[in-house]
Amino acid sequence: MKVLAAMSGGVDSAVAAARAVEAGHDVVGVHLALSRMPGTLRTGSRGCCTIEDASDAWRACEVLGIPFYTWDFSERFQADVVDDFVAEYAAGRTPNPCLRCNEKIKFEALLDRALELGFDAVATGHYARVDRAPDGRVELHRAADDAKDQSYVLAVLREDQLEHCLFPLADTPSKDLVRAEAAERGLSVAQKPDSHDICFIPDGDTRGWLAERIELAPGPIVDADGVELGRHAGAQAYTVGQRKGLAIGRPAPDGRPRFVLEVRPKENTVVVGGRELLDVDRITAIRPSWAGAPLAEDATGAWFDCELQFRAHGEIAPARARVVRTPVDRVPATEAGEGAVAWEIEPARPLRGVAPGQSAVLYRGTRVLGQATIDTARNARLAAGSGA
């Protein structure tokens, strides 16, 4: 099989490429240049797209004896990941840029080009597994190592894309074994630290970075009853669940800390309240997609049992969900109208820290059913108080 190995410059992608070579595939390595100014991306252990990473990817390919190329996807990355990140925050939502990068760059732009060039599959160092169901259709599953499982950020992959995905690290029980294997193979990245955080925010100051790109204006900070408690410098800089940086100046009547409950960008308002008001018991998620074949309930709209994960490496909660083909709650105008599709999700117990913009990924056991973008996350007590 002719395989294009996506080489980030890290240990995982290097070992994944090595295993693809060892399996007898015809492998070509490619590193994605995602910035015209790579110095603006994180350096050292905190990045995945720097000049150093490109050099590490090239050295790994030299050791493996496979061709190496660098493809410039910087314009696509800017439009589909960076600009989308800014737009989501401007709308008061909390996006996951890594998930968007997988969707738009690594498994759309990259995979499309690979198929055009005659490759059969794209191999990456992601920890996830592609299996075949008894009927022969492809499914996405969690990896063997729960601590490193990355199926959450891959849930955007469609069935036709999964047909061409190769995840050689799927059954590896620990990252330590991957590092040991890299050392045995003579790969210089064996002990390279993991990348983390957002690669296109150089100093990790998300709030400061956004302030340079979103027009922020002062506005009110109110409680759940609409009583003004203080002022903020820009609603879009706040996220649901945030406690620090509220600068209200006076404590709550019960003396307990307040948290951001809701961001209303159109009103330029931040709603705060007690921790208990962060509990969510009803979620509406838009732009859903199935990772593999849809469940039969997709056509009927019936409730189905599942497990919900709404944050990478976050908690997994039992839930039920259903597909709704008419607007529900406050689905945005762009999603409304005849044929609009959303998911209604009811967790079996209230969940805390759910924010619009996050991805709701549904599982059944180890299988990834699919994902959708959270639009509303409701607390029954808060909704009752607002008359919603």
C-alpha positions as CSV (number, residue, x, y, z in Angstrom):
1,M,0.0,0.0,0.0
2,K,1.3,3.5,-0.8
3,V,1.2,5.5,2.4
4,L,1.8,9.2,3.1
5,A,3.1,9.6,6.6
6,A,2.3,13.0,8.2
7,M,5.5,13.9,10.1
8,S,5.0,16.5,12.8
9,G,8.6,16.3,14.0
10,G,7.5,14.5,17.2
11,V,8.2,11.0,18.5
12,D,4.7,9.6,17.8
13,S,4.6,10.4,14.1
14,A,8.2,9.2,13.7
15,V,7.4,5.8,15.2
16,A,4.1,5.6,13.3
17,A,6.1,6.1,10.0
18,A,8.6,3.5,11.1
19,R,5.9,1.0,11.7
20,A,4.3,1.7,8.4
21,V,7.7,1.0,6.7
22,E,8.2,-2.1,8.7
23,A,4.8,-3.3,7.6
24,G,6.0,-3.3,4.0
25,H,4.2,-0.2,2.8
26,D,5.7,2.2,0.3
27,V,6.0,5.2,2.6
28,V,6.7,8.9,1.9
29,G,7.1,11.4,4.7
30,V,5.6,14.9,4.6
31,H,5.8,17.8,7.1
32,L,3.1,20.5,7.0
33,A,4.3,24.1,7.0
34,L,1.4,25.9,8.8
35,S,2.9,29.4,9.1
36,R,4.7,31.7,6.7
37,M,6.5,33.0,9.9
38,P,7.3,29.8,11.8
39,G,9.0,31.9,14.5
40,T,5.6,33.0,15.6
41,L,4.7,29.5,16.5
42,R,5.8,27.9,19.7
43,T,9.4,26.7,19.9
44,G,11.0,23.8,21.7
45,S,8.8,21.4,23.6
46,R,5.6,23.5,23.3
47,G,5.0,23.4,19.6
48,C,4.4,21.1,16.7
49,C,4.8,23.3,13.7
50,T,8.2,25.1,14.1
51,I,11.4,25.1,12.0
52,E,12.9,22.8,14.6
53,D,10.0,20.4,14.1
54,A,10.5,20.4,10.4
55,S,14.2,19.5,10.9
56,D,13.3,16.7,13.3
57,A,10.9,15.3,10.8
58,W,13.5,15.4,8.0
59,R,16.1,13.6,10.2
60,A,13.6,10.9,11.1
61,C,12.9,10.3,7.4
62,E,16.7,10.1,6.8
63,V,17.0,7.4,9.4
64,L,14.0,5.5,8.0
65,G,15.3,5.8,4.4
66,I,12.1,7.3,3.0
67,P,11.6,10.4,0.9
68,F,10.7,13.6,2.7
69,Y,8.7,16.7,1.6
70,T,7.4,19.8,3.1
71,W,4.0,21.1,2.0
72,D,2.9,24.7,2.5
73,F,-0.6,24.7,4.0
74,S,-0.2,28.0,5.7
75,E,-3.0,29.8,3.9
76,R,-5.4,27.0,4.5
77,F,-4.4,26.8,8.2
78,Q,-4.9,30.6,8.7
79,A,-8.3,30.5,7.1
80,D,-9.7,27.3,8.5
81,V,-8.1,27.1,12.0
82,V,-6.7,30.5,13.1
83,D,-9.5,32.7,11.6
84,D,-12.1,30.2,12.7
85,F,-10.7,30.3,16.3
86,V,-11.0,34.1,16.3
87,A,-14.5,34.1,14.9
88,E,-15.7,31.5,17.4
89,Y,-14.4,33.5,20.4
90,A,-15.9,36.7,18.9
91,A,-19.3,34.9,18.9
92,G,-18.8,33.9,22.6
93,R,-17.9,30.3,22.0
94,T,-14.9,28.3,23.1
95,P,-13.5,26.3,20.2
96,N,-11.0,23.4,20.0
97,P,-8.4,24.4,17.4
98,C,-6.7,21.0,17.4
99,L,-9.9,19.3,16.4
100,R,-10.5,21.9,13.7
101,C,-6.9,21.3,12.4
102,N,-7.5,17.6,12.2
103,E,-10.8,18.2,10.3
104,K,-9.7,20.9,7.9
105,I,-5.9,20.3,7.5
106,K,-4.7,16.8,8.3
107,F,-7.7,14.8,7.2
108,E,-9.2,17.1,4.5
109,A,-6.6,19.2,2.8
110,L,-3.8,16.6,3.3
111,L,-5.8,13.5,2.6
112,D,-7.4,15.0,-0.5
113,R,-4.0,15.9,-1.9
114,A,-2.6,12.5,-1.0
115,L,-5.5,10.7,-2.8
116,E,-5.0,12.9,-5.8
117,L,-1.3,11.9,-5.9
118,G,-2.2,8.2,-5.8
119,F,-1.6,7.4,-2.2
120,D,-3.9,4.8,-0.6
121,A,-3.7,6.1,3.0
122,V,-2.4,8.8,5.3
123,A,-0.6,7.6,8.4
124,T,-0.3,9.7,11.6
125,G,0.9,9.3,15.1
126,H,-2.5,9.7,16.6
127,Y,-3.6,7.3,19.4
128,A,-6.8,5.9,18.0
129,R,-8.0,2.8,16.2
130,V,-9.9,2.1,13.0
131,D,-11.8,-1.2,13.0
132,R,-14.2,-3.0,10.7
133,A,-17.7,-3.8,11.9
134,P,-19.2,-7.2,11.2
135,D,-20.9,-5.6,8.1
136,G,-17.5,-4.5,6.8
137,R,-18.0,-0.8,7.4
138,V,-15.3,1.2,9.0
139,E,-15.5,2.5,12.6
140,L,-13.3,4.8,14.8
141,H,-12.5,3.5,18.3
142,R,-10.5,4.6,21.3
143,A,-6.8,3.6,21.5
144,A,-5.4,1.0,23.9
145,D,-3.8,3.7,26.1
146,D,-6.7,5.6,27.6
147,A,-4.3,8.3,28.9
148,K,-3.1,9.1,25.4
149,D,-6.3,8.4,23.5
150,Q,-7.0,11.0,20.9
151,S,-10.2,9.8,19.4
152,Y,-12.0,12.9,20.7
153,V,-10.1,15.2,18.4
154,L,-10.6,12.7,15.5
155,A,-14.3,12.4,15.9
156,V,-14.8,14.8,13.0
157,L,-13.6,12.2,10.5
158,R,-16.2,10.8,8.2
159,E,-16.6,7.3,7.0
160,D,-15.0,8.0,3.6
161,Q,-12.0,9.6,5.3
162,L,-11.6,6.8,7.9
163,E,-11.3,4.4,4.9
164,H,-7.9,6.0,4.2
165,C,-6.6,6.5,7.7
166,L,-3.8,4.5,9.2
167,F,-3.0,4.9,12.9
168,P,0.0,2.5,13.6
169,L,0.1,3.4,17.4
170,A,-3.5,2.3,18.0
171,D,-2.7,-0.8,20.1
172,T,0.4,0.6,21.9
173,P,-0.3,0.4,25.6
174,S,1.8,3.3,26.7
175,K,3.8,6.3,25.5
176,D,6.9,5.0,27.3
177,L,7.0,2.1,24.9
178,V,6.8,4.4,21.9
179,R,9.8,6.4,23.3
180,A,11.7,3.2,23.9
181,E,11.0,2.0,20.4
182,A,12.1,5.3,18.9
183,A,15.4,5.0,20.8
184,E,16.0,1.4,19.6
185,R,15.4,2.6,16.0
186,G,17.9,5.4,16.4
187,L,15.4,8.2,16.1
188,S,16.7,11.5,17.7
189,V,13.2,12.5,18.8
190,A,13.0,9.6,21.3
191,Q,13.0,11.9,24.3
192,K,11.5,15.0,22.7
193,P,8.8,16.4,25.1
194,D,5.2,16.3,24.0
195,S,3.7,19.4,22.3
196,H,0.8,21.0,24.0
197,D,-1.3,24.2,24.1
198,I,-2.2,26.2,21.1
199,C,0.6,26.3,18.5
200,F,-0.3,29.6,17.0
201,I,-0.3,31.6,20.2
202,P,3.4,32.2,20.9
203,D,3.4,33.0,24.6
204,G,0.4,31.1,25.7
205,D,-1.6,34.2,26.5
206,T,-4.8,33.5,24.7
207,R,-6.6,36.5,26.2
208,G,-3.9,38.9,25.1
209,W,-3.7,37.3,21.7
210,L,-7.4,37.6,21.1
211,A,-7.4,41.3,22.3
212,E,-5.2,42.1,19.3
213,R,-7.7,40.6,16.9
214,I,-11.2,41.1,18.4
215,E,-12.6,44.6,19.1
216,L,-13.2,44.4,22.8
217,A,-15.4,47.0,24.6
218,P,-16.3,47.4,28.3
219,G,-19.6,46.0,29.4
220,P,-21.5,44.8,32.4
221,I,-20.9,41.7,34.5
222,V,-24.3,40.6,35.9
223,D,-25.6,37.8,38.1
224,A,-28.2,35.2,37.0
225,D,-31.0,37.7,37.9
226,G,-29.5,40.4,35.7
227,V,-28.2,42.6,38.5
228,E,-25.0,44.4,37.5
229,L,-22.0,43.5,39.8
230,G,-19.1,45.0,37.9
231,R,-17.6,45.8,34.5
232,H,-15.5,43.8,32.1
233,A,-13.0,44.9,29.4
234,G,-14.5,42.7,26.7
235,A,-17.0,39.8,27.0
236,Q,-15.3,37.7,24.3
237,A,-12.2,37.3,26.5
238,Y,-14.2,35.3,29.0
239,T,-15.0,31.6,29.0
240,V,-17.7,29.5,30.8
241,G,-16.3,28.2,34.1
242,Q,-13.7,30.9,34.5
243,R,-13.2,32.1,38.0
244,K,-10.1,34.3,37.9
245,G,-9.9,37.8,36.4
246,L,-13.6,38.8,37.1
247,A,-12.5,41.8,39.3
248,I,-16.0,42.3,40.6
249,G,-14.7,43.9,43.8
250,R,-17.3,42.6,46.2
251,P,-18.0,39.0,47.4
252,A,-21.2,37.1,46.8
253,P,-23.7,37.3,49.6
254,D,-22.9,33.8,50.7
255,G,-19.1,34.5,50.5
256,R,-18.6,31.8,47.9
257,P,-16.6,32.4,44.6
258,R,-18.4,33.3,41.4
259,F,-17.8,31.7,38.0
260,V,-18.6,32.7,34.4
261,L,-22.0,31.1,33.6
262,E,-22.6,32.6,30.2
263,V,-21.0,35.0,27.7
264,R,-23.5,37.0,25.6
265,P,-21.4,38.7,22.9
266,K,-24.3,40.5,21.2
267,E,-25.2,42.2,24.5
268,N,-21.5,42.4,25.5
269,T,-22.5,40.9,28.8
270,V,-20.9,38.3,31.1
271,V,-23.2,36.4,33.5
272,V,-21.7,35.1,36.7
273,G,-22.9,33.0,39.6
274,G,-22.2,30.2,42.0
275,R,-20.5,27.0,41.1
276,E,-23.8,25.0,41.3
277,L,-25.2,27.0,38.4
278,L,-22.5,25.6,36.1
279,D,-24.3,22.3,36.2
280,V,-25.7,21.4,32.8
281,D,-28.5,19.0,32.1
282,R,-29.5,19.7,28.5
283,I,-27.2,20.3,25.5
284,T,-28.1,21.3,22.0
285,A,-25.3,20.6,19.5
286,I,-25.2,21.7,15.8
287,R,-23.4,20.6,12.7
288,P,-23.3,16.9,13.7
289,S,-21.4,14.3,11.8
290,W,-21.1,10.5,12.2
291,A,-17.7,8.8,12.5
292,G,-18.6,5.8,10.4
293,A,-22.0,4.5,9.7
294,P,-24.9,6.5,11.4
295,L,-27.0,4.7,13.9
296,A,-30.5,3.6,12.8
297,E,-31.9,6.4,15.1
298,D,-30.5,9.0,12.8
299,A,-33.4,8.4,10.5
300,T,-36.1,8.0,13.2
301,G,-35.2,10.7,15.6
302,A,-35.5,8.3,18.5
303,W,-33.4,8.6,21.7
304,F,-30.3,6.4,21.9
305,D,-28.0,5.6,24.8
306,C,-24.4,6.7,24.6
307,E,-21.5,8.2,26.5
308,L,-20.6,11.9,26.2
309,Q,-17.2,13.6,26.2
310,F,-17.1,17.3,25.8
311,R,-13.4,18.0,26.4
312,A,-10.2,16.3,25.2
313,H,-9.1,13.9,28.0
314,G,-12.2,15.1,30.0
315,E,-14.7,13.1,31.9
316,I,-16.9,10.6,30.1
317,A,-20.6,10.7,31.2
318,P,-23.5,8.4,30.4
319,A,-26.1,10.2,28.4
320,R,-28.9,9.8,25.8
321,A,-29.2,11.7,22.6
322,R,-31.4,12.2,19.6
323,V,-31.2,13.7,16.1
324,V,-33.6,16.7,15.6
325,R,-34.3,17.9,12.0
326,T,-36.1,21.1,12.9
327,P,-34.6,24.0,14.9
328,V,-34.5,23.5,18.6
329,D,-33.8,26.0,21.4
330,R,-31.8,28.7,19.9
331,V,-30.0,27.1,17.0
332,P,-28.3,29.9,15.0
333,A,-30.1,31.3,12.0
334,T,-27.4,29.8,9.8
335,E,-28.4,26.4,11.0
336,A,-32.1,27.0,11.1
337,G,-34.7,26.3,8.4
338,E,-36.0,23.3,6.7
339,G,-33.6,20.4,6.9
340,A,-31.6,21.8,9.8
341,V,-30.0,19.1,11.9
342,A,-29.0,19.2,15.5
343,W,-28.4,16.8,18.4
344,E,-30.2,17.1,21.7
345,I,-28.2,15.5,24.4
346,E,-29.3,14.7,28.0
347,P,-26.5,13.6,30.4
348,A,-27.6,11.1,33.0
349,R,-26.3,13.5,35.7
350,P,-25.5,17.2,35.6
351,L,-22.2,18.1,34.0
352,R,-20.0,21.1,34.9
353,G,-17.9,23.3,32.7
354,V,-19.8,22.7,29.4
355,A,-19.4,25.7,27.1
356,P,-20.8,26.7,23.7
357,G,-18.2,26.0,21.0
358,Q,-16.8,22.8,22.5
359,S,-17.3,19.6,20.7
360,A,-19.7,17.0,22.1
361,V,-18.3,13.6,21.1
362,L,-20.6,10.6,21.5
363,Y,-19.3,7.1,22.2
364,R,-20.7,3.7,22.7
365,G,-18.1,1.7,24.6
366,T,-14.9,2.3,22.7
367,R,-16.6,3.2,19.5
368,V,-16.8,6.9,18.5
369,L,-20.3,7.5,17.2
370,G,-19.7,11.1,16.0
371,Q,-19.5,14.7,17.1
372,A,-21.3,18.0,17.0
373,T,-20.5,21.6,18.1
374,I,-22.2,22.6,21.4
375,D,-24.5,25.6,20.8
376,T,-26.5,25.7,24.0
377,A,-25.7,24.1,27.4
378,R,-28.5,24.7,29.8
379,N,-28.9,24.7,33.5
380,A,-32.6,24.1,34.5
381,R,-32.4,26.4,37.4
382,L,-30.8,29.2,35.4
383,A,-33.2,28.7,32.5
384,A,-36.2,28.9,34.9
385,G,-34.9,32.1,36.4
386,S,-34.5,33.7,33.0
387,G,-37.9,32.5,31.8
388,A,-36.3,30.5,28.9
